[in-house]
């Protein structure tokens, strides 16, 4: 799984676990619905760090927490 696929799955997992609808997430984080959907549908191959920071801030997690599982599984 590449990084974009990981981010897409992780964001959708967080949203589902917290029972948040896409519109509420996007309004709360300050990102567009279309931009979020492009990320989770792997249509955006150049995700802006600023967008991910807005989303992690909304979820009250650090970027490190977002990527921890991905980094843990990287071959050394």
PDB file with one MODEL, atoms N, CA, C and O in Angstrom:
MODEL        1
ATOM      1  N   UNK A   1       0.852  -1.175   0.000  1.00  0.00           N
ATOM      2  CA  UNK A   1       0.000   0.000   0.000  1.00  0.00           C
ATOM      3  C   UNK A   1       0.896   1.236   0.000  1.00  0.00           C
ATOM      4  O   UNK A   1       1.825   1.342   0.801  1.00  0.00           O
ATOM      5  N   UNK A   2       0.606   2.171  -0.909  1.00  0.00           N
ATOM      6  CA  UNK A   2       1.425   3.379  -0.931  1.00  0.00           C
ATOM      7  C   UNK A   2       0.901   4.383   0.102  1.00  0.00           C
ATOM      8  O   UNK A   2      -0.139   4.169   0.725  1.00  0.00           O
ATOM      9  N   UNK A   3       1.632   5.463   0.265  1.00  0.00           N
ATOM     10  CA  UNK A   3       1.308   6.441   1.301  1.00  0.00           C
ATOM     11  C   UNK A   3      -0.058   7.080   1.082  1.00  0.00           C
ATOM     12  O   UNK A   3      -0.805   7.272   2.041  1.00  0.00           O
ATOM     13  N   UNK A   4      -0.397   7.410  -0.152  1.00  0.00           N
ATOM     14  CA  UNK A   4      -1.700   8.027  -0.420  1.00  0.00           C
ATOM     15  C   UNK A   4      -2.847   7.090  -0.063  1.00  0.00           C
ATOM     16  O   UNK A   4      -3.853   7.524   0.499  1.00  0.00           O
ATOM     17  N   UNK A   5      -2.704   5.815  -0.385  1.00  0.00           N
ATOM     18  CA  UNK A   5      -3.739   4.837  -0.025  1.00  0.00           C
ATOM     19  C   UNK A   5      -3.845   4.713   1.486  1.00  0.00           C
ATOM     20  O   UNK A   5      -4.945   4.624   2.032  1.00  0.00           O
ATOM     21  N   UNK A   6      -2.698   4.708   2.163  1.00  0.00           N
ATOM     22  CA  UNK A   6      -2.708   4.620   3.618  1.00  0.00           C
ATOM     23  C   UNK A   6      -3.452   5.802   4.226  1.00  0.00           C
ATOM     24  O   UNK A   6      -4.308   5.626   5.093  1.00  0.00           O
ATOM     25  N   UNK A   7      -3.119   7.014   3.765  1.00  0.00           N
ATOM     26  CA  UNK A   7      -3.756   8.218   4.295  1.00  0.00           C
ATOM     27  C   UNK A   7      -5.262   8.160   4.056  1.00  0.00           C
ATOM     28  O   UNK A   7      -6.043   8.478   4.953  1.00  0.00           O
ATOM     29  N   UNK A   8      -5.672   7.762   2.868  1.00  0.00           N
ATOM     30  CA  UNK A   8      -7.096   7.662   2.548  1.00  0.00           C
ATOM     31  C   UNK A   8      -7.810   6.716   3.513  1.00  0.00           C
ATOM     32  O   UNK A   8      -8.853   7.061   4.068  1.00  0.00           O
ATOM     33  N   UNK A   9      -7.253   5.538   3.708  1.00  0.00           N
ATOM     34  CA  UNK A   9      -7.879   4.546   4.592  1.00  0.00           C
ATOM     35  C   UNK A   9      -7.881   5.019   6.039  1.00  0.00           C
ATOM     36  O   UNK A   9      -8.865   4.824   6.753  1.00  0.00           O
ATOM     37  N   UNK A  10      -6.790   5.637   6.478  1.00  0.00           N
ATOM     38  CA  UNK A  10      -6.689   6.114   7.853  1.00  0.00           C
ATOM     39  C   UNK A  10      -7.694   7.227   8.128  1.00  0.00           C
ATOM     40  O   UNK A  10      -8.341   7.237   9.176  1.00  0.00           O
ATOM     41  N   UNK A  11      -7.828   8.164   7.194  1.00  0.00           N
ATOM     42  CA  UNK A  11      -8.781   9.255   7.384  1.00  0.00           C
ATOM     43  C   UNK A  11     -10.212   8.747   7.439  1.00  0.00           C
ATOM     44  O   UNK A  11     -11.006   9.204   8.261  1.00  0.00           O
ATOM     45  N   UNK A  12     -10.542   7.813   6.577  1.00  0.00           N
ATOM     46  CA  UNK A  12     -11.892   7.260   6.596  1.00  0.00           C
ATOM     47  C   UNK A  12     -12.138   6.420   7.851  1.00  0.00           C
ATOM     48  O   UNK A  12     -13.250   6.402   8.379  1.00  0.00           O
ATOM     49  N   UNK A  13     -11.111   5.730   8.325  1.00  0.00           N
ATOM     50  CA  UNK A  13     -11.244   4.958   9.563  1.00  0.00           C
ATOM     51  C   UNK A  13     -11.502   5.892  10.748  1.00  0.00           C
ATOM     52  O   UNK A  13     -12.377   5.626  11.572  1.00  0.00           O
ATOM     53  N   UNK A  14     -10.745   6.980  10.829  1.00  0.00           N
ATOM     54  CA  UNK A  14     -10.946   7.953  11.907  1.00  0.00           C
ATOM     55  C   UNK A  14     -12.356   8.540  11.847  1.00  0.00           C
ATOM     56  O   UNK A  14     -13.023   8.681  12.872  1.00  0.00           O
ATOM     57  N   UNK A  15     -12.798   8.877  10.649  1.00  0.00           N
ATOM     58  CA  UNK A  15     -14.126   9.477  10.489  1.00  0.00           C
ATOM     59  C   UNK A  15     -15.215   8.492  10.907  1.00  0.00           C
ATOM     60  O   UNK A  15     -16.159   8.868  11.602  1.00  0.00           O
ATOM     61  N   UNK A  16     -15.089   7.246  10.489  1.00  0.00           N
ATOM     62  CA  UNK A  16     -16.091   6.232  10.826  1.00  0.00           C
ATOM     63  C   UNK A  16     -16.101   5.938  12.319  1.00  0.00           C
ATOM     64  O   UNK A  16     -17.167   5.827  12.924  1.00  0.00           O
ATOM     65  N   UNK A  17     -14.921   5.811  12.914  1.00  0.00           N
ATOM     66  CA  UNK A  17     -14.830   5.525  14.349  1.00  0.00           C
ATOM     67  C   UNK A  17     -15.484   6.615  15.186  1.00  0.00           C
ATOM     68  O   UNK A  17     -16.051   6.343  16.244  1.00  0.00           O
ATOM     69  N   UNK A  18     -15.399   7.832  14.710  1.00  0.00           N
ATOM     70  CA  UNK A  18     -15.938   8.960  15.476  1.00  0.00           C
ATOM     71  C   UNK A  18     -17.349   9.336  15.053  1.00  0.00           C
ATOM     72  O   UNK A  18     -17.955  10.242  15.626  1.00  0.00           O
ATOM     73  N   UNK A  19     -17.871   8.641  14.050  1.00  0.00           N
ATOM     74  CA  UNK A  19     -19.243   8.881  13.626  1.00  0.00           C
ATOM     75  C   UNK A  19     -19.470  10.278  13.052  1.00  0.00           C
ATOM     76  O   UNK A  19     -20.511  10.892  13.283  1.00  0.00           O
ATOM     77  N   UNK A  20     -18.492  10.766  12.309  1.00  0.00           N
ATOM     78  CA  UNK A  20     -18.566  12.118  11.760  1.00  0.00           C
ATOM     79  C   UNK A  20     -18.902  12.043  10.273  1.00  0.00           C
ATOM     80  O   UNK A  20     -18.303  11.264   9.532  1.00  0.00           O
ATOM     81  N   UNK A  21     -19.853  12.850   9.849  1.00  0.00           N
ATOM     82  CA  UNK A  21     -20.182  12.904   8.421  1.00  0.00           C
ATOM     83  C   UNK A  21     -19.168  13.796   7.711  1.00  0.00           C
ATOM     84  O   UNK A  21     -18.567  14.680   8.322  1.00  0.00           O
ATOM     85  N   UNK A  22     -18.990  13.556   6.431  1.00  0.00           N
ATOM     86  CA  UNK A  22     -17.968  14.269   5.654  1.00  0.00           C
ATOM     87  C   UNK A  22     -18.144  15.780   5.754  1.00  0.00           C
ATOM     88  O   UNK A  22     -17.173  16.502   5.980  1.00  0.00           O
ATOM     89  N   UNK A  23     -19.360  16.260   5.591  1.00  0.00           N
ATOM     90  CA  UNK A  23     -19.585  17.705   5.612  1.00  0.00           C
ATOM     91  C   UNK A  23     -19.169  18.327   6.950  1.00  0.00           C
ATOM     92  O   UNK A  23     -18.553  19.392   6.968  1.00  0.00           O
ATOM     93  N   UNK A  24     -19.497  17.680   8.053  1.00  0.00           N
ATOM     94  CA  UNK A  24     -19.122  18.198   9.370  1.00  0.00           C
ATOM     95  C   UNK A  24     -17.602  18.209   9.531  1.00  0.00           C
ATOM     96  O   UNK A  24     -17.039  19.163  10.068  1.00  0.00           O
ATOM     97  N   UNK A  25     -16.946  17.157   9.070  1.00  0.00           N
ATOM     98  CA  UNK A  25     -15.489  17.103   9.130  1.00  0.00           C
ATOM     99  C   UNK A  25     -14.884  18.256   8.339  1.00  0.00           C
ATOM    100  O   UNK A  25     -14.015  18.973   8.835  1.00  0.00           O
ATOM    101  N   UNK A  26     -15.345  18.427   7.120  1.00  0.00           N
ATOM    102  CA  UNK A  26     -14.776  19.451   6.244  1.00  0.00           C
ATOM    103  C   UNK A  26     -15.031  20.857   6.775  1.00  0.00           C
ATOM    104  O   UNK A  26     -14.141  21.706   6.740  1.00  0.00           O
ATOM    105  N   UNK A  27     -16.236  21.103   7.264  1.00  0.00           N
ATOM    106  CA  UNK A  27     -16.534  22.411   7.839  1.00  0.00           C
ATOM    107  C   UNK A  27     -15.688  22.665   9.077  1.00  0.00           C
ATOM    108  O   UNK A  27     -15.157  23.761   9.255  1.00  0.00           O
ATOM    109  N   UNK A  28     -15.563  21.663   9.927  1.00  0.00           N
ATOM    110  CA  UNK A  28     -14.784  21.808  11.158  1.00  0.00           C
ATOM    111  C   UNK A  28     -13.297  21.972  10.918  1.00  0.00           C
ATOM    112  O   UNK A  28     -12.612  22.692  11.643  1.00  0.00           O
ATOM    113  N   UNK A  29     -12.805  21.293   9.889  1.00  0.00           N
ATOM    114  CA  UNK A  29     -11.372  21.344   9.590  1.00  0.00           C
ATOM    115  C   UNK A  29     -11.012  22.497   8.660  1.00  0.00           C
ATOM    116  O   UNK A  29      -9.851  22.901   8.586  1.00  0.00           O
ATOM    117  N   UNK A  30     -11.994  23.020   7.961  1.00  0.00           N
ATOM    118  CA  UNK A  30     -11.723  24.103   7.022  1.00  0.00           C
ATOM    119  C   UNK A  30     -11.150  23.627   5.696  1.00  0.00           C
ATOM    120  O   UNK A  30     -10.312  24.296   5.091  1.00  0.00           O
ATOM    121  N   UNK A  31     -11.613  22.465   5.255  1.00  0.00           N
ATOM    122  CA  UNK A  31     -11.196  21.935   3.952  1.00  0.00           C
ATOM    123  C   UNK A  31     -12.449  21.715   3.107  1.00  0.00           C
ATOM    124  O   UNK A  31     -13.547  21.553   3.638  1.00  0.00           O
ATOM    125  N   UNK A  32     -12.272  21.710   1.807  1.00  0.00           N
ATOM    126  CA  UNK A  32     -13.429  21.525   0.930  1.00  0.00           C
ATOM    127  C   UNK A  32     -13.851  20.055   0.902  1.00  0.00           C
ATOM    128  O   UNK A  32     -13.031  19.149   1.050  1.00  0.00           O
ATOM    129  N   UNK A  33     -15.140  19.851   0.709  1.00  0.00           N
ATOM    130  CA  UNK A  33     -15.664  18.495   0.599  1.00  0.00           C
ATOM    131  C   UNK A  33     -15.043  17.810  -0.616  1.00  0.00           C
ATOM    132  O   UNK A  33     -14.643  16.648  -0.539  1.00  0.00           O
ATOM    133  N   UNK A  34     -14.962  18.522  -1.729  1.00  0.00           N
ATOM    134  CA  UNK A  34     -14.399  17.909  -2.941  1.00  0.00           C
ATOM    135  C   UNK A  34     -12.926  17.560  -2.743  1.00  0.00           C
ATOM    136  O   UNK A  34     -12.467  16.523  -3.221  1.00  0.00           O
ATOM    137  N   UNK A  35     -12.189  18.409  -2.050  1.00  0.00           N
ATOM    138  CA  UNK A  35     -10.785  18.118  -1.779  1.00  0.00           C
ATOM    139  C   UNK A  35     -10.615  16.900  -0.888  1.00  0.00           C
ATOM    140  O   UNK A  35      -9.742  16.063  -1.120  1.00  0.00           O
ATOM    141  N   UNK A  36     -11.467  16.809   0.144  1.00  0.00           N
ATOM    142  CA  UNK A  36     -11.409  15.649   1.039  1.00  0.00           C
ATOM    143  C   UNK A  36     -11.752  14.371   0.275  1.00  0.00           C
ATOM    144  O   UNK A  36     -11.082  13.350   0.426  1.00  0.00           O
ATOM    145  N   UNK A  37     -12.786  14.435  -0.535  1.00  0.00           N
ATOM    146  CA  UNK A  37     -13.187  13.247  -1.297  1.00  0.00           C
ATOM    147  C   UNK A  37     -12.084  12.802  -2.272  1.00  0.00           C
ATOM    148  O   UNK A  37     -11.887  11.606  -2.485  1.00  0.00           O
ATOM    149  N   UNK A  38     -11.381  13.756  -2.850  1.00  0.00           N
ATOM    150  CA  UNK A  38     -10.267  13.402  -3.734  1.00  0.00           C
ATOM    151  C   UNK A  38      -9.175  12.666  -2.957  1.00  0.00           C
ATOM    152  O   UNK A  38      -8.563  11.732  -3.474  1.00  0.00           O
ATOM    153  N   UNK A  39      -8.937  13.085  -1.724  1.00  0.00           N
ATOM    154  CA  UNK A  39      -7.922  12.412  -0.903  1.00  0.00           C
ATOM    155  C   UNK A  39      -8.357  10.986  -0.598  1.00  0.00           C
ATOM    156  O   UNK A  39      -7.592  10.046  -0.814  1.00  0.00           O
ATOM    157  N   UNK A  40      -9.577  10.816  -0.099  1.00  0.00           N
ATOM    158  CA  UNK A  40     -10.015   9.482   0.326  1.00  0.00           C
ATOM    159  C   UNK A  40     -10.327   8.550  -0.838  1.00  0.00           C
ATOM    160  O   UNK A  40     -10.411   7.335  -0.656  1.00  0.00           O
ATOM    161  N   UNK A  41     -10.498   9.110  -2.028  1.00  0.00           N
ATOM    162  CA  UNK A  41     -10.691   8.281  -3.217  1.00  0.00           C
ATOM    163  C   UNK A  41      -9.405   8.123  -4.015  1.00  0.00           C
ATOM    164  O   UNK A  41      -9.420   7.630  -5.144  1.00  0.00           O
ATOM    165  N   UNK A  42      -8.294   8.544  -3.422  1.00  0.00           N
ATOM    166  CA  UNK A  42      -6.960   8.444  -4.029  1.00  0.00           C
ATOM    167  C   UNK A  42      -6.896   9.124  -5.400  1.00  0.00           C
ATOM    168  O   UNK A  42      -6.200   8.649  -6.298  1.00  0.00           O
ATOM    169  N   UNK A  43      -7.610  10.219  -5.557  1.00  0.00           N
ATOM    170  CA  UNK A  43      -7.585  10.991  -6.802  1.00  0.00           C
ATOM    171  C   UNK A  43      -6.599  12.150  -6.708  1.00  0.00           C
ATOM    172  O   UNK A  43      -6.260  12.764  -7.719  1.00  0.00           O
ATOM    173  N   UNK A  44      -6.140  12.447  -5.494  1.00  0.00           N
ATOM    174  CA  UNK A  44      -5.181  13.527  -5.280  1.00  0.00           C
ATOM    175  C   UNK A  44      -3.848  12.902  -4.897  1.00  0.00           C
ATOM    176  O   UNK A  44      -3.684  12.429  -3.773  1.00  0.00           O
ATOM    177  N   UNK A  45      -2.911  12.897  -5.808  1.00  0.00           N
ATOM    178  CA  UNK A  45      -1.604  12.291  -5.554  1.00  0.00           C
ATOM    179  C   UNK A  45      -0.630  13.269  -4.912  1.00  0.00           C
ATOM    180  O   UNK A  45       0.486  12.887  -4.561  1.00  0.00           O
ATOM    181  N   UNK A  46      -1.040  14.528  -4.754  1.00  0.00           N
ATOM    182  CA  UNK A  46      -0.188  15.559  -4.159  1.00  0.00           C
ATOM    183  C   UNK A  46      -0.928  16.245  -3.021  1.00  0.00           C
ATOM    184  O   UNK A  46      -1.298  17.415  -3.122  1.00  0.00           O
ATOM    185  N   UNK A  47      -1.138  15.515  -1.949  1.00  0.00           N
ATOM    186  CA  UNK A  47      -1.883  16.046  -0.813  1.00  0.00           C
ATOM    187  C   UNK A  47      -1.036  17.113  -0.134  1.00  0.00           C
ATOM    188  O   UNK A  47       0.134  16.883   0.171  1.00  0.00           O
ATOM    189  N   UNK A  48      -1.626  18.275   0.101  1.00  0.00           N
ATOM    190  CA  UNK A  48      -0.903  19.360   0.766  1.00  0.00           C
ATOM    191  C   UNK A  48      -0.764  19.059   2.257  1.00  0.00           C
ATOM    192  O   UNK A  48      -1.700  18.597   2.909  1.00  0.00           O
ATOM    193  N   UNK A  49       0.413  19.330   2.767  1.00  0.00           N
ATOM    194  CA  UNK A  49       0.646  19.146   4.198  1.00  0.00           C
ATOM    195  C   UNK A  49      -0.306  20.023   4.996  1.00  0.00           C
ATOM    196  O   UNK A  49      -0.796  19.605   6.045  1.00  0.00           O
ATOM    197  N   UNK A  50      -0.574  21.229   4.519  1.00  0.00           N
ATOM    198  CA  UNK A  50      -1.482  22.138   5.234  1.00  0.00           C
ATOM    199  C   UNK A  50      -2.877  21.535   5.370  1.00  0.00           C
ATOM    200  O   UNK A  50      -3.543  21.739   6.385  1.00  0.00           O
ATOM    201  N   UNK A  51      -3.319  20.800   4.365  1.00  0.00           N
ATOM    202  CA  UNK A  51      -4.628  20.138   4.436  1.00  0.00           C
ATOM    203  C   UNK A  51      -4.615  19.039   5.490  1.00  0.00           C
ATOM    204  O   UNK A  51      -5.542  18.927   6.292  1.00  0.00           O
ATOM    205  N   UNK A  52      -3.560  18.228   5.483  1.00  0.00           N
ATOM    206  CA  UNK A  52      -3.467  17.167   6.498  1.00  0.00           C
ATOM    207  C   UNK A  52      -3.359  17.745   7.906  1.00  0.00           C
ATOM    208  O   UNK A  52      -3.905  17.180   8.854  1.00  0.00           O
ATOM    209  N   UNK A  53      -2.664  18.858   8.044  1.00  0.00           N
ATOM    210  CA  UNK A  53      -2.549  19.491   9.369  1.00  0.00           C
ATOM    211  C   UNK A  53      -3.906  19.992   9.850  1.00  0.00           C
ATOM    212  O   UNK A  53      -4.216  19.884  11.037  1.00  0.00           O
ATOM    213  N   UNK A  54      -4.711  20.532   8.961  1.00  0.00           N
ATOM    214  CA  UNK A  54      -6.061  20.975   9.342  1.00  0.00           C
ATOM    215  C   UNK A  54      -6.899  19.786   9.807  1.00  0.00           C
ATOM    216  O   UNK A  54      -7.632  19.880  10.792  1.00  0.00           O
ATOM    217  N   UNK A  55      -6.786  18.679   9.098  1.00  0.00           N
ATOM    218  CA  UNK A  55      -7.582  17.497   9.443  1.00  0.00           C
ATOM    219  C   UNK A  55      -7.090  16.884  10.755  1.00  0.00           C
ATOM    220  O   UNK A  55      -7.903  16.507  11.598  1.00  0.00           O
ATOM    221  N   UNK A  56      -5.779  16.781  10.938  1.00  0.00           N
ATOM    222  CA  UNK A  56      -5.280  16.219  12.204  1.00  0.00           C
ATOM    223  C   UNK A  56      -5.635  17.121  13.375  1.00  0.00           C
ATOM    224  O   UNK A  56      -5.934  16.632  14.465  1.00  0.00           O
ATOM    225  N   UNK A  57      -5.607  18.426  13.164  1.00  0.00           N
ATOM    226  CA  UNK A  57      -6.006  19.355  14.236  1.00  0.00           C
ATOM    227  C   UNK A  57      -7.481  19.143  14.598  1.00  0.00           C
ATOM    228  O   UNK A  57      -7.842  19.145  15.774  1.00  0.00           O
ATOM    229  N   UNK A  58      -8.324  18.961  13.583  1.00  0.00           N
ATOM    230  CA  UNK A  58      -9.739  18.705  13.826  1.00  0.00           C
ATOM    231  C   UNK A  58      -9.917  17.446  14.674  1.00  0.00           C
ATOM    232  O   UNK A  58     -10.721  17.427  15.606  1.00  0.00           O
ATOM    233  N   UNK A  59      -9.167  16.400  14.348  1.00  0.00           N
ATOM    234  CA  UNK A  59      -9.267  15.136  15.082  1.00  0.00           C
ATOM    235  C   UNK A  59      -8.512  15.139  16.403  1.00  0.00           C
ATOM    236  O   UNK A  59      -8.602  14.193  17.186  1.00  0.00           O
ATOM    237  N   UNK A  60      -7.759  16.223  16.645  1.00  0.00           N
ATOM    238  CA  UNK A  60      -6.945  16.355  17.861  1.00  0.00           C
ATOM    239  C   UNK A  60      -5.916  15.231  17.969  1.00  0.00           C
ATOM    240  O   UNK A  60      -5.723  14.623  19.022  1.00  0.00           O
ATOM    241  N   UNK A  61      -5.270  14.987  16.837  1.00  0.00           N
ATOM    242  CA  UNK A  61      -4.154  14.046  16.810  1.00  0.00           C
ATOM    243  C   UNK A  61      -2.967  14.762  16.165  1.00  0.00           C
ATOM    244  O   UNK A  61      -3.133  15.776  15.487  1.00  0.00           O
ATOM    245  N   UNK A  62      -1.789  14.228  16.382  1.00  0.00           N
ATOM    246  CA  UNK A  62      -0.602  14.800  15.762  1.00  0.00           C
ATOM    247  C   UNK A  62      -0.389  14.156  14.393  1.00  0.00           C
ATOM    248  O   UNK A  62      -0.892  13.062  14.134  1.00  0.00           O
ATOM    249  N   UNK A  63       0.353  14.829  13.522  1.00  0.00           N
ATOM    250  CA  UNK A  63       0.700  14.182  12.260  1.00  0.00           C
ATOM    251  C   UNK A  63       1.433  12.855  12.500  1.00  0.00           C
ATOM    252  O   UNK A  63       1.259  11.901  11.742  1.00  0.00           O
ATOM    253  N   UNK A  64       2.240  12.801  13.541  1.00  0.00           N
ATOM    254  CA  UNK A  64       2.941  11.561  13.879  1.00  0.00           C
ATOM    255  C   UNK A  64       1.985  10.426  14.179  1.00  0.00           C
ATOM    256  O   UNK A  64       2.233   9.281  13.802  1.00  0.00           O
ATOM    257  N   UNK A  65       0.893  10.741  14.856  1.00  0.00           N
ATOM    258  CA  UNK A  65      -0.119   9.717  15.144  1.00  0.00           C
ATOM    259  C   UNK A  65      -0.814   9.262  13.863  1.00  0.00           C
ATOM    260  O   UNK A  65      -1.156   8.088  13.723  1.00  0.00           O
ATOM    261  N   UNK A  66      -1.021  10.184  12.936  1.00  0.00           N
ATOM    262  CA  UNK A  66      -1.639   9.832  11.664  1.00  0.00           C
ATOM    263  C   UNK A  66      -0.779   8.840  10.890  1.00  0.00           C
ATOM    264  O   UNK A  66      -1.288   7.879  10.313  1.00  0.00           O
ATOM    265  N   UNK A  67       0.536   9.085  10.886  1.00  0.00           N
ATOM    266  CA  UNK A  67       1.446   8.279  10.076  1.00  0.00           C
ATOM    267  C   UNK A  67       2.132   7.139  10.831  1.00  0.00           C
ATOM    268  O   UNK A  67       2.862   6.367  10.209  1.00  0.00           O
ATOM    269  N   UNK A  68       1.931   7.003  12.126  1.00  0.00           N
ATOM    270  CA  UNK A  68       2.664   6.034  12.947  1.00  0.00           C
ATOM    271  C   UNK A  68       2.583   4.610  12.412  1.00  0.00           C
ATOM    272  O   UNK A  68       3.601   3.926  12.307  1.00  0.00           O
ATOM    273  N   UNK A  69       1.403   4.171  12.082  1.00  0.00           N
ATOM    274  CA  UNK A  69       1.210   2.794  11.604  1.00  0.00           C
ATOM    275  C   UNK A  69       1.943   2.565  10.278  1.00  0.00           C
ATOM    276  O   UNK A  69       2.534   1.506  10.066  1.00  0.00           O
ATOM    277  N   UNK A  70       1.903   3.550   9.400  1.00  0.00           N
ATOM    278  CA  UNK A  70       2.585   3.455   8.110  1.00  0.00           C
ATOM    279  C   UNK A  70       4.098   3.380   8.320  1.00  0.00           C
ATOM    280  O   UNK A  70       4.774   2.542   7.723  1.00  0.00           O
ATOM    281  N   UNK A  71       4.613   4.249   9.159  1.00  0.00           N
ATOM    282  CA  UNK A  71       6.057   4.303   9.407  1.00  0.00           C
ATOM    283  C   UNK A  71       6.553   3.044  10.084  1.00  0.00           C
ATOM    284  O   UNK A  71       7.663   2.585   9.815  1.00  0.00           O
ATOM    285  N   UNK A  72       5.738   2.483  10.961  1.00  0.00           N
ATOM    286  CA  UNK A  72       6.101   1.268  11.682  1.00  0.00           C
ATOM    287  C   UNK A  72       6.325   0.094  10.726  1.00  0.00           C
ATOM    288  O   UNK A  72       7.131  -0.794  11.005  1.00  0.00           O
ATOM    289  N   UNK A  73       5.611   0.096   9.606  1.00  0.00           N
ATOM    290  CA  UNK A  73       5.680  -1.017   8.676  1.00  0.00           C
ATOM    291  C   UNK A  73       6.647  -0.804   7.521  1.00  0.00           C
ATOM    292  O   UNK A  73       6.720  -1.641   6.621  1.00  0.00           O
ATOM    293  N   UNK A  74       7.383   0.290   7.527  1.00  0.00           N
ATOM    294  CA  UNK A  74       8.356   0.524   6.473  1.00  0.00           C
ATOM    295  C   UNK A  74       9.564  -0.391   6.672  1.00  0.00           C
ATOM    296  O   UNK A  74      10.034  -0.557   7.798  1.00  0.00           O
ATOM    297  N   UNK A  75      10.065  -0.978   5.604  1.00  0.00           N
ATOM    298  CA  UNK A  75      11.283  -1.796   5.745  1.00  0.00           C
ATOM    299  C   UNK A  75      12.481  -0.907   6.035  1.00  0.00           C
ATOM    300  O   UNK A  75      12.623   0.175   5.465  1.00  0.00           O
ATOM    301  N   UNK A  76      13.321  -1.370   6.907  1.00  0.00           N
ATOM    302  CA  UNK A  76      14.512  -0.587   7.273  1.00  0.00           C
ATOM    303  C   UNK A  76      15.719  -1.098   6.528  1.00  0.00           C
ATOM    304  O   UNK A  76      16.818  -0.571   6.698  1.00  0.00           O
TER     305      UNK A  76
ENDMDL
END
